[in-house]
Amino acid sequence: MDLAFTPQELAFRDEIRGWVKDNLPADIAHKVHNALRLSRDDMQRWARILGKKGWLGYGWPKEFGGPGWTAVQKHLFEEECALAGAPRIVPFGPVMVAPVIMAFGNKEQQERFLPGIASGEVWWSQGYSEPGSGSDLASVKTRAERQGDHYVVNGQKTWTTLGQYGEWIFCLVRTSTEGKPQTGISFLLVDMKSPGVTVRPIKLLDGECEVNEVFFDNVKVPVENLIGEENKGWTYAKHLLSHERTNIADVNRAKRELERLKRIAKAEGVWDDVRFRDQIALLEVDIVALEMLVLRVLSAEKSGKQSLDIAGLLKIKGSEIQQRYAELMMLAAGPFATPFIEEAMEAGWQGNFPGAVVANAPLASTYFNMRKTTIYGGSNEVQRNIVAQTVLG
Ligand SMILES: Cc1cc2nc3c(=O)[nH]c(=O)nc-3n(C[C@H](O)[C@H](O)[C@H](O)COP(=O)(O)OP(=O)(O)OC[C@H]3O[C@@H](n4cnc5c(N)ncnc54)[C@H](O)[C@@H]3O)c2cc1C
């Protein structure tokens, strides 16, 4: 196993670094480095910049207009973007639904949907979870009934991330109640502007509306929006979830946030406390270990060996690390991190807050937000079950 990068890979990294430096808007990088609120415009502005360069679909093969990068190149691209302070690519279009459309969609669907995803013009949402169907996803009840040349969809999805901006949503819908629950699910693409679709934002503990409920009331969806075969949606859904979990590990973001934690600890004076530095050191060791795990996966792929089946492990460790750095940042700022001030999330906010390092005010918000990481993308308890079955046997 060789974990070192080749000279060509290092040259590639330099190229990416230079391009990101020249093209990432400074105001967006400032917000990311300080965990400030990103607007829809911020996220989409960066997506369009990447789209224009042909890099929003950075994991796509050449035949679908992607750069055709190796696993190592993709990793280096993700790393350079994260360290420079680029927003995370909203994954629902380019990382999640696009690979499904490539693998299981027909030519018309590929020609119709992929260009809008690659350019960053069309905002996609993920409609899997429902009230009562999260971990037990195969129990979804949102019903799609075929009537001639369209389906009529009724039901509800929930926890739909950034669904308030969504233009299209890919949904798991029930098309049959016969047999095992998994065999009656279909994968449907729904235009969120269709009559009968209602999006209701859910206000969360951190004061943000990152997730939504989406209701479908007799929504007519043309049959040509069905991906693959009716009742085969579970297979396509699983294909997508493996992409989601690797993406969630986000080791590069952890490396960036570790540096931020150190900055906060120094600004707040706790850097001099050896016990606090121990905590940071332990976190750093875990981040390096996670990075080694990611590099092992890359090395296995590079040498053509069977890729390690450890998506679940990456998700568990990555999400725990995200929660730890958020917690340590809040501890470092002490009482100055606790007040919940919604406006503090805005760039340029200068609160009248004696004694506080202004940049630390959003830390409580970040801490609350990070509670999600061990739940979404398949909860960590469920991931542990999967790891126990697939890795330990
Ligand atoms: C911030 C956020 C964003 C999300 N975004 C989206 C999105 O965009 N689209 C989407 O479709 N979904 C989204 N989700 C939903 C997410 O996938 C589910 O929340 C997750 O799968 C867990 O399901 P649940 O919330 O129904 O909890 P439940 O499944 O009800 O689980 C409750 C608790 O029981 C535990 N548990 C359940 N089953 C088992 C088991 N077999 N063994 C051991 N423990 C078990 C769980 O670990 C959890 O602690 C999002 C969730 C969050 C928090």
Ligand as a Chemical Component Dictionary entry (heavy atoms), coordinates in Angstrom:
data_LIG
# 
_chem_comp.id                   LIG 
_chem_comp.type                 NON-POLYMER 
_chem_comp.pdbx_formal_charge   0 
_chem_comp.three_letter_code    LIG 
# 
loop_
_chem_comp_atom.comp_id 
_chem_comp_atom.atom_id 
_chem_comp_atom.alt_atom_id 
_chem_comp_atom.type_symbol 
_chem_comp_atom.charge 
_chem_comp_atom.model_Cartn_x 
_chem_comp_atom.model_Cartn_y 
_chem_comp_atom.model_Cartn_z 
_chem_comp_atom.pdbx_ordinal 
LIG C1  C1  C 0 -30.193 17.759 9.353  1  
LIG C2  C2  C 0 -30.818 16.592 8.635  2  
LIG C3  C3  C 0 -30.924 16.635 7.261  3  
LIG C4  C4  C 0 -31.545 15.588 6.582  4  
LIG N1  N1  N 0 -31.701 15.707 5.214  5  
LIG C5  C5  C 0 -32.423 14.784 4.566  6  
LIG C6  C6  C 0 -32.737 14.952 3.176  7  
LIG O1  O1  O 0 -32.345 15.951 2.530  8  
LIG N2  N2  N 0 -33.507 14.028 2.584  9  
LIG C7  C7  C 0 -33.961 12.920 3.233  10 
LIG O2  O2  O 0 -34.634 12.107 2.619  11 
LIG N3  N3  N 0 -33.668 12.721 4.551  12 
LIG C8  C8  C 0 -32.938 13.615 5.230  13 
LIG N4  N4  N 0 -32.665 13.445 6.578  14 
LIG C9  C9  C 0 -33.269 12.323 7.265  15 
LIG C10 C10 C 0 -32.300 11.284 7.790  16 
LIG O3  O3  O 0 -31.860 10.441 6.764  17 
LIG C11 C11 C 0 -33.015 10.529 8.919  18 
LIG O4  O4  O 0 -33.227 11.441 9.970  19 
LIG C12 C12 C 0 -32.235 9.340  9.404  20 
LIG O5  O5  O 0 -32.191 8.338  8.433  21 
LIG C13 C13 C 0 -32.845 8.755  10.710 22 
LIG O6  O6  O 0 -34.198 8.523  10.571 23 
LIG P1  P1  P 0 -35.269 9.105  11.602 24 
LIG O7  O7  O 0 -35.000 10.555 11.812 25 
LIG O8  O8  O 0 -36.628 8.739  11.106 26 
LIG O9  O9  O 0 -34.978 8.387  12.980 27 
LIG P2  P2  P 0 -35.419 6.903  13.401 28 
LIG O10 O10 O 0 -35.171 5.978  12.272 29 
LIG O11 O11 O 0 -36.797 6.986  13.957 30 
LIG O12 O12 O 0 -34.380 6.582  14.537 31 
LIG C14 C14 C 0 -34.545 7.060  15.883 32 
LIG C15 C15 C 0 -33.403 6.507  16.724 33 
LIG O13 O13 O 0 -33.449 5.068  16.738 34 
LIG C16 C16 C 0 -32.226 4.514  16.301 35 
LIG N5  N5  N 0 -32.467 3.306  15.487 36 
LIG C17 C17 C 0 -33.374 3.159  14.496 37 
LIG N6  N6  N 0 -33.304 1.920  13.965 38 
LIG C18 C18 C 0 -32.290 1.275  14.625 39 
LIG C19 C19 C 0 -31.721 -0.032 14.533 40 
LIG N7  N7  N 0 -32.162 -0.918 13.639 41 
LIG N8  N8  N 0 -30.701 -0.343 15.369 42 
LIG C20 C20 C 0 -30.232 0.556  16.285 43 
LIG N9  N9  N 0 -30.746 1.808  16.414 44 
LIG C21 C21 C 0 -31.772 2.163  15.608 45 
LIG C22 C22 C 0 -31.581 5.608  15.433 46 
LIG O14 O14 O 0 -30.190 5.487  15.398 47 
LIG C23 C23 C 0 -32.027 6.866  16.161 48 
LIG O15 O15 O 0 -31.156 7.135  17.236 49 
LIG C24 C24 C 0 -32.022 14.460 7.279  50 
LIG C25 C25 C 0 -31.874 14.402 8.671  51 
LIG C26 C26 C 0 -31.294 15.452 9.340  52 
LIG C27 C27 C 0 -31.163 15.370 10.850 53 
# 
loop_
_chem_comp_bond.comp_id 
_chem_comp_bond.atom_id_1 
_chem_comp_bond.atom_id_2 
_chem_comp_bond.value_order 
_chem_comp_bond.pdbx_ordinal 
LIG C1  C2  SING 1  
LIG C2  C3  SING 2  
LIG C2  C26 DOUB 3  
LIG C3  C4  DOUB 4  
LIG C4  N1  SING 5  
LIG C4  C24 SING 6  
LIG N1  C5  DOUB 7  
LIG C5  C6  SING 8  
LIG C5  C8  SING 9  
LIG C6  O1  DOUB 10 
LIG C6  N2  SING 11 
LIG N2  C7  SING 12 
LIG C7  O2  DOUB 13 
LIG C7  N3  SING 14 
LIG N3  C8  DOUB 15 
LIG C8  N4  SING 16 
LIG N4  C9  SING 17 
LIG N4  C24 SING 18 
LIG C9  C10 SING 19 
LIG C10 O3  SING 20 
LIG C10 C11 SING 21 
LIG C11 O4  SING 22 
LIG C11 C12 SING 23 
LIG C12 O5  SING 24 
LIG C12 C13 SING 25 
LIG C13 O6  SING 26 
LIG O6  P1  SING 27 
LIG P1  O7  DOUB 28 
LIG P1  O8  SING 29 
LIG P1  O9  SING 30 
LIG O9  P2  SING 31 
LIG P2  O10 DOUB 32 
LIG P2  O11 SING 33 
LIG P2  O12 SING 34 
LIG O12 C14 SING 35 
LIG C14 C15 SING 36 
LIG C15 O13 SING 37 
LIG C15 C23 SING 38 
LIG O13 C16 SING 39 
LIG C16 N5  SING 40 
LIG C16 C22 SING 41 
LIG N5  C17 SING 42 
LIG N5  C21 SING 43 
LIG C17 N6  DOUB 44 
LIG N6  C18 SING 45 
LIG C18 C19 SING 46 
LIG C18 C21 DOUB 47 
LIG C19 N7  SING 48 
LIG C19 N8  DOUB 49 
LIG N8  C20 SING 50 
LIG C20 N9  DOUB 51 
LIG N9  C21 SING 52 
LIG C22 O14 SING 53 
LIG C22 C23 SING 54 
LIG C23 O15 SING 55 
LIG C24 C25 DOUB 56 
LIG C25 C26 SING 57 
LIG C26 C27 SING 58 
# 
